Amino acid sequence: MLVAESTRGVVEGAVSSGNTCNRTSSPRREERERMEAAAMDETKIRKKGGLRTMPFIFANEVAEKLAVVGFSTNMLIYLTQQMHMPLAKAATTLTNFGGTSAMTPLIGAYLADAVIGRFWTVAGASLVYQVGMALLTVSAALPQFRPAPCDTAIAGGSTCEQALPWQLAVLYVCLFLNSVGAGGYRPCIVAFGADQFDESESAERARTWGFFNWYYFCNGASMLVAVTAVVYVQDNVGWGWGLGVPAACMGVSLVAFVAGYPMYRRLQPVGSPFTRLAQVVVAAVRKRRVDRAGDETGRLYENDEMDAPISMYGKLVHTNQLSFFDRAAIITDGDLLMTDTTSGKQPPSPVPNLWRLSTVHRVEELKSVVRMGPIWAAGILVITASSQQGTFSLQQASTMDRRVAPHLSSFQIPAGSMTVFSLQAMLVTLFVYDRALVPLARRYTGLDRGISFLHRMGIGFTISVAASLVAGFVERHRREAAAAGGTTDAGTAPLSAYWLVPQYALHGIAEAFNSVGHLEFMYDQAPESMRSTATALFWLSISLGSYVSTLLITAVHRWSAGPDGSNWLPDNINHGKLDYFYWVVTLLQAMNLVYYLICARRYKFKPVQHHKEGEGDDKSMVELQENV
């Protein structure tokens, strides 16, 4: 415990005058024994984890992603063709499902960081997801849970019965359970996997960055299988099997994850991080008129013993940025209590009123979160650009010649399967990056991870700008080819869909750099006790990017509307100006890149003070990450 020496002397005098020597030594002995027991527990934790746990975690991720992507890819078709939902209602249902799934990770992150820990959050969420998938599979396999097939014998068309209220209720319960499961799983599995490496050891810390690459590689590989094999089963075998396969994969993921229980490093929850952040803000606002002469680094309040559970790998040291919040660590009258408010007894040392006084470590936690905000926000527009692959790029592909070998076979690539090129590019980039680029860059930078995550994100931003720019030129060429071939109003343009491969591939390469770098940044720079929350914010940025895309499309529809009802984005893209839309996205991304470069240039990495094992408390190391 590091307190100002004058404060320590007053406190020790008060304790010694009011108690006998025996009464003073007893609580100190108990406290020492408690700390020794905690140190033994920490040693046991450090003996677990490591590379041997990765097969269980990666098997869980692969099976879970197969289930999730296999479930969601064709869900619109299931709702419209099997549940007979109108298209608008089906789209709204899936939008609500996506929005709920985007919000629940914040709840899951809170449970993991503050209440039950990451292991039990992931295990419980996987079980909830399994129940939802099993129930959906049963409803798809048994005809009682679906409306009767459409009657095609009626002259002039077909008649389709709407789903009954109880059938829709079963569907909505399944979707809700899946949203809850996603909320617990998404923010925790990445942080839990990285927890298996001991950051207090440099060799273990270096392996953490390799973990992020291979996590994303497994993620992409399972998605590739899901959008090909699982979708094929749904379209050609049946929905019972098509949803049963993802449900079985979810069961496998749960078994694989739980099987590694004895080997995992399971960090204990340390209370609500949001409460700690709020306490710093309240304390700083209360002391907004306090003389700043008292906020010299040596006079700010520190309490290593109290911060030990939230600084297991190192203590955050004081920085000069956002100095307003330093007021929360200035000691004033009434900040230190001589009586424990919970037990009513006199403690061996003064207890801080956390709504009036925070430690330097807790103040720096808040500063870290605030500093991360601008970098986090820069990642939203990249998702906005890449989300066009599932909308307008798909429409482009549907109007082009999709034959695999035009002169040899008539087999066509489904328009929705064009994302395979993006996934393949991402997987190849991740493999080359980890096996070739990192060792090469390490020779020049001296960094275990090759290049910093800020550089990696910047490369991803730049490639994403190029992808949108190329998409605009390809679209102009496609529209001109449709006009020359007389297929503007109907038919297939005499242009191969392989012209779209460059934009798909560039988006995949950009994701390999940006998304992994963004994930590394959120995990590394977040306070140690908030890493589940940080990964939840990563997933939230993906959701917000999709919402921004919707807002942008709506705005372009309105601003580009002509007096004759035409606009840049009509139903028939041959009559529109989709290339202009791509270039608007390019311009926004270029502006976002400049904004990111400014933020990255001014960003201050969190400095962490590590204690080297076996060298005593007096030999500590401050990791000056700003050199990175």
C-alpha positions as CSV (number, residue, x, y, z in Angstrom):
1,M,0.0,0.0,0.0
2,L,1.5,3.3,-1.1
3,V,0.0,6.3,0.8
4,A,1.5,9.7,1.5
5,E,4.0,9.3,4.4
6,S,2.3,12.0,6.4
7,T,-1.0,10.3,6.2
8,R,0.5,6.9,7.1
9,G,2.1,8.4,10.2
10,V,-1.2,9.8,11.5
11,V,-3.0,6.6,10.8
12,E,-0.5,4.4,12.6
13,G,-0.5,6.8,15.6
14,A,-4.2,6.6,15.8
15,V,-4.2,2.8,15.7
16,S,-1.5,2.3,18.2
17,S,-3.0,4.7,20.8
18,G,-6.4,3.1,20.6
19,N,-5.5,-0.6,20.7
20,T,-3.1,-2.9,22.5
21,C,-0.1,-4.5,20.7
22,N,-1.9,-7.9,20.5
23,R,-5.0,-6.4,19.1
24,T,-3.0,-4.6,16.4
25,S,-0.9,-7.5,15.4
26,S,-3.8,-10.0,15.1
27,P,-5.6,-8.3,12.2
28,R,-2.2,-7.7,10.5
29,R,-1.3,-11.4,10.9
30,E,-4.7,-12.4,9.4
31,E,-4.2,-10.0,6.6
32,R,-0.7,-11.3,5.9
33,E,-2.1,-14.9,5.9
34,R,-4.8,-13.9,3.5
35,M,-2.4,-12.3,1.1
36,E,-0.1,-15.4,1.2
37,A,-3.1,-17.6,0.4
38,A,-4.0,-15.3,-2.5
39,A,-0.4,-15.5,-3.8
40,M,-0.6,-19.3,-3.7
41,D,-3.9,-19.2,-5.6
42,E,-2.3,-16.9,-8.2
43,T,0.7,-19.4,-8.5
44,K,-1.8,-22.2,-9.2
45,I,-3.5,-20.2,-11.8
46,R,-0.3,-19.4,-13.6
47,K,0.5,-23.2,-13.8
48,K,-2.6,-23.7,-15.9
49,G,-3.4,-22.4,-19.4
50,G,-0.9,-22.1,-22.2
51,L,-0.9,-23.7,-25.7
52,R,-2.4,-27.0,-24.5
53,T,-5.8,-25.3,-24.0
54,M,-6.0,-23.9,-27.5
55,P,-7.4,-27.1,-29.2
56,F,-10.4,-26.9,-26.8
57,I,-11.0,-23.2,-27.4
58,F,-10.5,-23.4,-31.2
59,A,-12.7,-26.4,-31.5
60,N,-15.3,-24.5,-29.6
61,E,-15.0,-21.5,-31.9
62,V,-15.1,-23.5,-35.1
63,A,-18.2,-25.5,-34.1
64,E,-19.9,-22.4,-32.7
65,K,-19.2,-20.4,-35.9
66,L,-20.5,-23.2,-38.1
67,A,-23.7,-23.2,-36.1
68,V,-24.2,-19.4,-36.1
69,V,-23.3,-18.7,-39.7
70,G,-25.1,-21.8,-40.9
71,F,-28.2,-20.7,-39.0
72,S,-28.2,-17.1,-40.1
73,T,-27.1,-17.2,-43.7
74,N,-30.3,-18.7,-45.1
75,M,-32.7,-17.6,-42.4
76,L,-34.5,-15.1,-44.6
77,I,-35.3,-17.9,-47.0
78,Y,-36.6,-20.0,-44.1
79,L,-38.9,-17.3,-42.8
80,T,-40.4,-16.5,-46.2
81,Q,-40.7,-20.0,-47.7
82,Q,-41.3,-22.1,-44.7
83,M,-43.0,-19.7,-42.3
84,H,-44.8,-17.8,-45.1
85,M,-43.8,-14.4,-43.7
86,P,-44.1,-11.4,-46.0
87,L,-40.7,-10.2,-47.1
88,A,-40.9,-6.9,-45.1
89,K,-42.0,-8.7,-41.9
90,A,-39.2,-11.3,-42.3
91,A,-36.6,-8.6,-42.9
92,T,-37.9,-6.7,-39.8
93,T,-37.7,-9.8,-37.7
94,L,-34.1,-10.5,-38.7
95,T,-33.2,-6.8,-38.1
96,N,-34.7,-7.0,-34.6
97,F,-32.8,-10.2,-34.0
98,G,-29.6,-8.6,-35.2
99,G,-30.1,-5.5,-33.1
100,T,-30.8,-7.6,-30.0
101,S,-27.8,-9.8,-30.6
102,A,-25.7,-6.6,-30.9
103,M,-26.8,-5.3,-27.5
104,T,-26.7,-8.4,-25.4
105,P,-22.8,-8.7,-25.6
106,L,-22.6,-5.7,-23.3
107,I,-24.7,-7.6,-20.7
108,G,-22.6,-10.8,-21.2
109,A,-19.4,-8.8,-20.8
110,Y,-20.7,-7.3,-17.5
111,L,-21.5,-10.8,-16.1
112,A,-18.1,-12.1,-17.1
113,D,-16.1,-9.1,-15.7
114,A,-18.1,-8.5,-12.6
115,V,-20.2,-11.5,-11.5
116,I,-19.5,-15.1,-12.7
117,G,-16.3,-14.9,-14.7
118,R,-15.6,-15.7,-18.4
119,F,-15.6,-19.5,-18.3
120,W,-19.1,-19.8,-16.8
121,T,-20.4,-17.0,-19.0
122,V,-19.2,-18.8,-22.1
123,A,-20.5,-22.2,-20.9
124,G,-23.9,-20.9,-19.8
125,A,-24.3,-18.8,-23.1
126,S,-23.4,-21.9,-25.2
127,L,-26.0,-24.0,-23.3
128,V,-28.7,-21.3,-23.9
129,Y,-27.7,-21.2,-27.6
130,Q,-27.9,-25.0,-27.8
131,V,-31.4,-25.0,-26.4
132,G,-32.5,-22.3,-28.9
133,M,-30.9,-24.2,-31.9
134,A,-32.4,-27.5,-30.8
135,L,-35.9,-26.0,-30.5
136,L,-35.5,-24.4,-33.9
137,T,-34.4,-27.7,-35.4
138,V,-37.5,-29.5,-34.0
139,S,-39.8,-26.8,-35.3
140,A,-38.2,-27.1,-38.8
141,A,-38.4,-30.9,-38.8
142,L,-41.9,-31.4,-37.5
143,P,-44.7,-30.0,-39.7
144,Q,-46.9,-29.1,-36.7
145,F,-44.6,-26.1,-36.0
146,R,-45.0,-24.7,-39.5
147,P,-47.9,-23.6,-41.6
148,A,-49.2,-26.0,-44.3
149,P,-47.4,-25.9,-47.7
150,C,-48.8,-23.4,-50.2
151,D,-51.6,-24.6,-52.4
152,T,-50.4,-24.4,-56.0
153,A,-53.5,-26.0,-57.5
154,I,-55.5,-22.8,-57.5
155,A,-55.7,-21.2,-61.0
156,G,-53.8,-17.9,-61.3
157,G,-51.3,-18.5,-58.5
158,S,-50.9,-20.1,-55.1
159,T,-52.4,-19.5,-51.7
160,C,-50.2,-19.6,-48.6
161,E,-51.5,-19.9,-45.0
162,Q,-49.9,-17.5,-42.5
163,A,-48.2,-19.0,-39.5
164,L,-50.4,-19.3,-36.4
165,P,-49.6,-17.1,-33.3
166,W,-48.2,-20.0,-31.3
167,Q,-46.0,-21.1,-34.2
168,L,-44.6,-17.6,-34.4
169,A,-44.2,-17.6,-30.6
170,V,-42.0,-20.7,-30.8
171,L,-39.9,-19.0,-33.6
172,Y,-39.5,-15.8,-31.6
173,V,-38.4,-17.8,-28.4
174,C,-35.8,-19.5,-30.5
175,L,-34.5,-16.3,-31.9
176,F,-34.5,-14.7,-28.4
177,L,-32.5,-17.6,-26.9
178,N,-30.0,-17.4,-29.7
179,S,-29.6,-13.6,-29.1
180,V,-29.0,-14.3,-25.4
181,G,-26.5,-17.0,-26.2
182,A,-24.6,-14.8,-28.7
183,G,-24.5,-12.0,-26.0
184,G,-22.7,-14.2,-23.6
185,Y,-20.4,-16.0,-26.0
186,R,-19.1,-13.3,-28.4
187,P,-17.5,-10.9,-25.9
188,C,-15.9,-13.6,-23.7
189,I,-14.4,-16.4,-25.8
190,V,-11.7,-14.1,-27.3
191,A,-10.8,-12.7,-23.9
192,F,-10.9,-16.1,-22.3
193,G,-8.6,-17.5,-24.9
194,A,-6.1,-14.7,-24.4
195,D,-6.3,-15.2,-20.7
196,Q,-4.6,-18.6,-21.1
197,F,-1.3,-16.8,-21.6
198,D,0.5,-15.2,-18.6
199,E,1.2,-11.6,-19.5
200,S,3.7,-11.3,-16.7
201,E,6.1,-13.5,-18.8
202,S,7.4,-12.0,-22.1
203,A,7.3,-15.3,-23.9
204,E,3.7,-16.0,-23.0
205,R,2.7,-12.4,-23.8
206,A,4.2,-12.8,-27.3
207,R,2.0,-15.9,-27.9
208,T,-1.1,-13.8,-27.2
209,W,-0.7,-12.0,-30.5
210,G,-0.4,-15.2,-32.4
211,F,-3.6,-16.3,-30.7
212,F,-5.6,-13.5,-32.2
213,N,-4.4,-14.4,-35.8
214,W,-5.2,-18.0,-35.4
215,Y,-8.5,-17.3,-33.7
216,Y,-9.6,-15.2,-36.7
217,F,-8.3,-17.8,-39.1
218,C,-10.4,-20.5,-37.4
219,N,-13.3,-18.1,-37.5
220,G,-13.0,-17.5,-41.2
221,A,-12.4,-21.2,-42.1
222,S,-15.6,-22.2,-40.3
223,M,-17.5,-19.4,-42.0
224,L,-16.3,-20.7,-45.3
225,V,-17.6,-24.2,-44.6
226,A,-20.9,-22.8,-43.3
227,V,-21.7,-20.6,-46.4
228,T,-20.9,-23.6,-48.7
229,A,-21.6,-27.0,-47.2
230,V,-24.3,-26.1,-44.6
231,V,-26.2,-23.8,-47.1
232,Y,-26.0,-26.6,-49.7
233,V,-27.7,-29.0,-47.2
234,Q,-30.4,-26.5,-46.4
235,D,-31.2,-25.9,-50.1
236,N,-30.9,-29.5,-51.4
237,V,-31.5,-31.9,-48.5
238,G,-34.0,-30.1,-46.2
239,W,-34.4,-27.7,-43.4
240,G,-34.5,-30.3,-40.7
241,W,-31.0,-31.4,-41.6
242,G,-30.0,-27.9,-42.6
243,L,-30.7,-26.6,-39.1
244,G,-29.9,-29.9,-37.4
245,V,-26.2,-29.8,-38.5
246,P,-25.6,-26.3,-36.9
247,A,-27.4,-27.5,-33.8
248,A,-25.2,-30.5,-33.6
249,C,-22.1,-28.3,-34.1
250,M,-23.3,-26.1,-31.2
251,G,-23.5,-29.2,-29.0
252,V,-20.0,-30.2,-30.1
253,S,-18.7,-26.7,-29.3
254,L,-20.1,-26.9,-25.8
255,V,-18.6,-30.4,-25.1
256,A,-15.2,-29.3,-26.5
257,F,-15.2,-26.2,-24.3
258,V,-16.2,-27.9,-21.1
259,A,-13.7,-30.7,-21.7
260,G,-10.8,-28.4,-21.1
261,Y,-12.0,-27.2,-17.7
262,P,-9.2,-28.7,-15.6
263,M,-6.5,-27.0,-17.7
264,Y,-8.0,-23.5,-18.1
265,R,-6.7,-20.4,-16.3
266,R,-9.9,-19.1,-14.8
267,L,-9.6,-15.5,-13.6
268,Q,-12.0,-14.5,-10.9
269,P,-14.5,-11.6,-11.5
270,V,-13.5,-8.5,-9.6
271,G,-16.7,-6.4,-9.4
272,S,-18.4,-4.1,-11.8
273,P,-16.0,-2.0,-13.9
274,F,-18.7,0.4,-14.7
275,T,-19.1,1.2,-10.9
276,R,-15.3,1.9,-10.7
277,L,-15.4,4.2,-13.7
278,A,-18.4,6.0,-12.2
279,Q,-16.7,6.4,-8.9
280,V,-13.7,8.1,-10.5
281,V,-16.0,10.6,-12.4
282,V,-18.0,11.4,-9.3
283,A,-14.9,11.9,-7.2
284,A,-13.3,14.1,-9.8
285,V,-16.4,16.3,-10.2
286,R,-16.7,16.7,-6.4
287,K,-13.2,18.0,-6.3
288,R,-13.4,20.2,-9.4
289,R,-12.5,23.2,-7.2
290,V,-9.7,21.6,-5.3
291,D,-6.3,23.2,-5.7
292,R,-4.4,21.4,-8.4
293,A,-1.1,21.9,-6.5
294,G,-2.1,18.7,-4.7
295,D,-2.1,16.5,-7.8
296,E,1.6,16.0,-8.1
297,T,2.3,12.3,-8.9
298,G,4.0,11.5,-5.6
299,R,1.0,12.9,-3.6
300,L,-1.8,11.1,-5.5
301,Y,-3.4,8.3,-3.6
302,E,-2.3,4.7,-4.3
303,N,-3.3,1.5,-2.6
304,D,-1.6,-1.6,-4.1
305,E,-3.4,-3.9,-1.8
306,M,-6.9,-2.7,-2.7
307,D,-6.0,-2.7,-6.5
308,A,-4.4,-6.1,-6.4
309,P,-7.4,-8.0,-7.8
310,I,-7.8,-5.6,-10.8
311,S,-4.0,-5.4,-11.5
312,M,-2.9,-9.0,-11.5
313,Y,-0.4,-8.4,-14.4
314,G,0.7,-4.9,-13.5
315,K,-0.3,-1.5,-12.2
316,L,-1.2,1.4,-14.4
317,V,1.1,4.3,-13.7
318,H,0.2,8.0,-13.8
319,T,-0.1,9.9,-17.1
320,N,-0.5,13.6,-17.7
321,Q,-3.3,13.3,-20.3
322,L,-6.9,14.0,-19.1
323,S,-5.5,15.6,-16.0
324,F,-9.0,16.7,-14.8
325,F,-9.6,13.1,-13.6
326,D,-6.5,13.2,-11.4
327,R,-8.5,15.2,-8.9
328,A,-10.2,12.0,-7.9
329,A,-6.9,10.7,-6.5
330,I,-6.2,13.9,-4.4
331,I,-6.6,13.2,-0.7
332,T,-8.9,15.7,1.1
333,D,-10.6,15.7,4.5
334,G,-13.2,12.9,4.9
335,D,-11.8,10.8,2.1
336,L,-10.1,8.2,4.3
337,L,-12.4,6.5,6.8
338,M,-11.1,5.2,10.2
339,T,-14.1,2.8,10.5
340,D,-15.1,0.1,8.1
341,T,-18.7,1.0,7.0
342,T,-19.5,-2.7,6.4
343,S,-18.4,-4.2,9.7
344,G,-18.3,-1.2,11.9
345,K,-14.8,-2.2,13.2
346,Q,-11.6,-0.2,13.1
347,P,-9.5,-1.5,10.2
348,P,-5.6,-1.8,10.5
349,S,-5.3,1.0,7.9
350,P,-7.7,3.7,6.7
351,V,-10.4,2.7,4.2
352,P,-11.0,5.1,1.3
353,N,-14.5,6.3,0.5
354,L,-14.4,5.3,-3.2
355,W,-17.1,7.8,-4.2
356,R,-14.7,10.5,-2.9
357,L,-11.2,9.1,-3.4
358,S,-9.9,6.8,-6.1
359,T,-6.4,5.3,-6.6
360,V,-4.1,6.3,-9.5
361,H,-4.7,2.9,-11.0
362,R,-8.5,3.4,-11.1
363,V,-8.1,6.9,-12.5
364,E,-5.9,5.5,-15.3
365,E,-8.4,2.8,-16.0
366,L,-10.9,5.6,-16.9
367,K,-8.3,7.5,-18.9
368,S,-7.5,4.3,-20.9
369,V,-11.2,3.8,-21.8
370,V,-11.6,7.5,-22.9
371,R,-8.4,7.4,-25.0
372,M,-9.6,4.2,-26.8
373,G,-12.9,5.9,-27.9
374,P,-11.6,7.7,-31.0
375,I,-9.7,4.7,-32.3
376,W,-12.6,2.4,-31.6
377,A,-15.0,4.7,-33.5
378,A,-12.7,4.8,-36.6
379,G,-13.4,1.1,-37.2
380,I,-17.1,1.7,-37.8
381,L,-16.9,3.0,-41.4
382,V,-14.7,0.1,-42.5
383,I,-17.6,-2.2,-41.6
384,T,-20.0,0.1,-43.4
385,A,-17.9,-0.4,-46.6
386,S,-17.5,-4.2,-46.3
387,S,-21.2,-4.7,-45.5
388,Q,-22.0,-3.8,-49.2
389,Q,-20.7,-7.2,-50.1
390,G,-24.0,-8.7,-48.9
391,T,-26.2,-6.2,-50.6
392,F,-25.1,-4.3,-53.7
393,S,-22.2,-6.5,-54.6
394,L,-24.7,-9.4,-54.5
395,Q,-27.0,-7.5,-56.9
396,Q,-24.1,-6.9,-59.2
397,A,-23.3,-10.6,-59.3
398,S,-26.9,-11.6,-60.0
399,T,-26.8,-9.6,-63.2
400,M,-23.5,-11.0,-64.5
401,D,-22.3,-14.3,-66.1
402,R,-21.5,-16.5,-63.1
403,R,-20.5,-19.6,-65.0
404,V,-17.4,-21.2,-63.4
405,A,-16.0,-22.1,-66.9
406,P,-18.1,-20.4,-69.6
407,H,-16.7,-22.6,-72.4
408,L,-16.6,-25.9,-70.5
409,S,-19.5,-26.0,-68.2
410,S,-22.9,-24.3,-67.5
411,F,-22.6,-24.6,-63.7
412,Q,-23.1,-21.2,-62.1
413,I,-21.8,-19.8,-58.8
414,P,-24.7,-18.7,-56.7
415,A,-24.7,-15.0,-56.3
416,G,-24.7,-15.3,-52.5
417,S,-21.6,-17.5,-52.6
418,M,-19.4,-14.8,-54.0
419,T,-18.3,-14.0,-50.4
420,V,-16.2,-17.1,-50.7
421,F,-13.6,-15.0,-52.5
422,S,-13.5,-12.6,-49.6
423,L,-13.1,-15.3,-47.0
424,Q,-10.4,-17.1,-49.0
425,A,-8.5,-13.8,-49.4
426,M,-8.8,-13.2,-45.6
427,L,-7.6,-16.7,-44.8
428,V,-4.6,-16.5,-47.1
429,T,-3.6,-13.1,-45.8
430,L,-3.8,-14.3,-42.2
431,F,-1.6,-17.3,-42.9
432,V,1.0,-15.3,-44.9
433,Y,0.9,-12.6,-42.3
434,D,1.6,-15.0,-39.4
435,R,4.1,-17.2,-41.2
436,A,6.0,-14.7,-43.3
437,L,5.3,-11.0,-42.6
438,V,5.6,-11.2,-38.8
439,P,9.0,-12.8,-38.8
440,L,10.2,-10.4,-41.5
441,A,8.9,-7.3,-39.8
442,R,10.2,-8.5,-36.4
443,R,13.8,-8.1,-37.8
444,Y,13.2,-4.4,-38.3
445,T,10.9,-3.4,-35.5
446,G,12.0,-5.7,-32.7
447,L,8.4,-6.3,-31.8
448,D,7.2,-9.8,-31.1
449,R,4.0,-9.1,-33.0
450,G,5.9,-7.7,-36.0
451,I,4.1,-4.4,-36.3
452,S,1.9,-2.6,-33.8
453,F,-1.8,-3.0,-33.9
454,L,-2.2,0.7,-34.8
455,H,-0.1,0.1,-37.9
456,R,-2.0,-3.0,-38.7
457,M,-5.3,-1.1,-38.5
458,G,-4.0,1.7,-40.7
459,I,-3.0,-0.8,-43.4
460,G,-6.5,-2.3,-43.2
461,F,-8.1,1.1,-43.5
462,T,-6.0,2.0,-46.6
463,I,-6.8,-1.3,-48.4
464,S,-10.5,-0.8,-47.6
465,V,-10.4,2.6,-49.3
466,A,-8.9,0.9,-52.4
467,A,-11.6,-1.8,-52.3
468,S,-14.5,0.7,-52.5
469,L,-12.7,2.7,-55.2
470,V,-12.2,-0.4,-57.3
471,A,-15.8,-1.4,-56.8
472,G,-16.9,1.9,-58.3
473,F,-14.9,1.4,-61.5
474,V,-16.0,-2.3,-61.9
475,E,-19.6,-1.2,-61.5
476,R,-19.3,1.4,-64.2
477,H,-17.7,-1.2,-66.5
478,R,-20.5,-3.7,-65.7
479,R,-23.3,-1.1,-66.4
480,E,-21.6,-0.2,-69.8
481,A,-21.4,-3.9,-70.7
482,A,-25.1,-4.4,-69.9
483,A,-26.0,-1.4,-72.1
484,A,-23.8,-2.7,-75.0
485,G,-25.3,-6.2,-74.7
486,G,-28.9,-4.9,-74.6
487,T,-29.5,-6.4,-71.1
488,T,-30.3,-3.1,-69.3
489,D,-33.9,-4.0,-68.6
490,A,-33.6,-7.8,-68.3
491,G,-31.1,-10.6,-68.8
492,T,-27.5,-11.3,-67.9
493,A,-24.8,-8.9,-68.8
494,P,-22.1,-10.3,-71.1
495,L,-19.5,-9.8,-68.4
496,S,-18.0,-12.5,-66.1
497,A,-18.7,-12.2,-62.4
498,Y,-15.0,-12.8,-61.9
499,W,-14.7,-9.0,-62.4
500,L,-16.0,-8.7,-58.9
501,V,-13.2,-10.9,-57.4
502,P,-10.8,-7.9,-56.9
503,Q,-13.2,-5.9,-54.7
504,Y,-14.2,-9.0,-52.7
505,A,-10.6,-10.0,-52.2
506,L,-9.5,-6.5,-51.2
507,H,-12.3,-6.4,-48.6
508,G,-11.0,-9.8,-47.3
509,I,-7.4,-8.6,-47.1
510,A,-8.6,-5.4,-45.4
511,E,-10.5,-7.4,-42.8
512,A,-7.4,-9.6,-42.0
513,F,-5.5,-6.4,-41.2
514,N,-8.1,-4.2,-39.7
515,S,-10.4,-6.5,-37.7
516,V,-7.6,-8.5,-36.1
517,G,-5.7,-5.3,-35.3
518,H,-8.8,-3.7,-33.9
519,L,-9.4,-6.8,-31.7
520,E,-5.8,-6.7,-30.5
521,F,-6.1,-3.0,-29.7
522,M,-9.3,-3.4,-27.7
523,Y,-7.9,-6.3,-25.7
524,D,-4.4,-4.9,-25.1
525,Q,-5.3,-1.3,-24.3
526,A,-8.5,-1.9,-22.2
527,P,-8.0,-2.1,-18.4
528,E,-7.2,-5.6,-17.3
529,S,-10.5,-5.9,-15.5
530,M,-12.6,-4.8,-18.5
531,R,-11.4,-7.0,-21.3
532,S,-14.7,-8.8,-21.9
533,T,-16.3,-5.4,-22.1
534,A,-13.7,-4.3,-24.6
535,T,-14.3,-7.2,-26.9
536,A,-18.1,-6.5,-26.6
537,L,-17.4,-3.0,-27.8
538,F,-15.5,-4.6,-30.8
539,W,-18.7,-6.5,-31.7
540,L,-20.7,-3.4,-31.1
541,S,-18.6,-1.5,-33.7
542,I,-19.5,-4.1,-36.2
543,S,-23.2,-3.7,-35.5
544,L,-23.0,0.1,-35.7
545,G,-21.2,-0.2,-39.0
546,S,-24.1,-2.1,-40.4
547,Y,-26.6,0.5,-39.0
548,V,-24.5,3.3,-40.5
549,S,-24.7,1.5,-43.9
550,T,-28.5,1.5,-43.6
551,L,-28.6,5.2,-42.8
552,L,-26.2,6.0,-45.6
553,I,-28.3,4.1,-48.2
554,T,-31.4,5.9,-47.0
555,A,-29.7,9.3,-47.2
556,V,-28.4,8.6,-50.7
557,H,-31.9,7.5,-51.8
558,R,-33.3,10.8,-50.6
559,W,-30.6,13.1,-51.8
560,S,-30.2,11.5,-55.3
561,A,-34.0,11.4,-56.1
562,G,-34.9,13.2,-59.3
563,P,-38.2,14.7,-60.3
564,D,-39.0,11.7,-62.4
565,G,-38.6,9.3,-59.4
566,S,-35.1,8.1,-60.5
567,N,-32.2,7.8,-58.0
568,W,-28.8,6.3,-57.7
569,L,-30.0,3.1,-56.1
570,P,-33.1,1.8,-57.9
571,D,-34.3,-1.8,-57.9
572,N,-32.8,-2.3,-61.3
573,I,-29.2,-1.2,-60.7
574,N,-28.7,-1.0,-64.5
575,H,-30.8,2.2,-64.4
576,G,-28.9,3.7,-61.4
577,K,-25.6,5.1,-60.4
578,L,-24.2,2.5,-58.0
579,D,-20.7,3.5,-59.0
580,Y,-21.4,7.0,-57.5
581,F,-22.5,5.4,-54.3
582,Y,-19.3,3.4,-54.1
583,W,-17.3,6.6,-54.6
584,V,-19.2,8.3,-51.8
585,V,-18.3,5.5,-49.5
586,T,-14.7,5.8,-50.8
587,L,-14.6,9.5,-50.0
588,L,-16.0,8.9,-46.5
589,Q,-13.4,6.2,-45.9
590,A,-10.6,8.5,-47.1
591,M,-11.8,11.2,-44.6
592,N,-12.0,8.4,-41.9
593,L,-8.4,7.4,-42.7
594,V,-7.2,10.9,-42.2
595,Y,-9.1,11.1,-38.9
596,Y,-7.6,7.7,-37.8
597,L,-4.1,8.8,-38.7
598,I,-4.5,11.9,-36.5
599,C,-5.9,9.9,-33.6
600,A,-3.2,7.2,-33.9
601,R,-0.5,9.8,-34.1
602,R,-1.7,11.4,-30.9
603,Y,-2.7,8.2,-29.1
604,K,-0.8,7.5,-25.8
605,F,-0.4,3.9,-24.9
606,K,-1.1,2.8,-21.4
607,P,2.1,2.4,-19.3
608,V,2.0,-0.6,-17.1
609,Q,4.3,-1.3,-14.2
610,H,5.2,-5.0,-14.1
611,H,6.9,-6.8,-11.2
612,K,9.4,-9.4,-12.3
613,E,9.1,-12.6,-10.4
614,G,11.9,-13.5,-8.0
615,E,13.6,-10.1,-8.1
616,G,11.8,-8.5,-5.2
617,D,9.3,-5.7,-5.1
618,D,12.0,-3.0,-5.5
619,K,12.9,-4.2,-9.0
620,S,9.9,-3.3,-11.2
621,M,9.6,-2.6,-14.9
622,V,7.5,0.0,-16.5
623,E,6.4,-1.0,-20.0
624,L,6.6,2.3,-22.0
625,Q,4.3,1.2,-24.8
626,E,4.4,4.7,-26.4
627,N,7.8,3.5,-28.0
628,V,5.7,0.9,-29.9
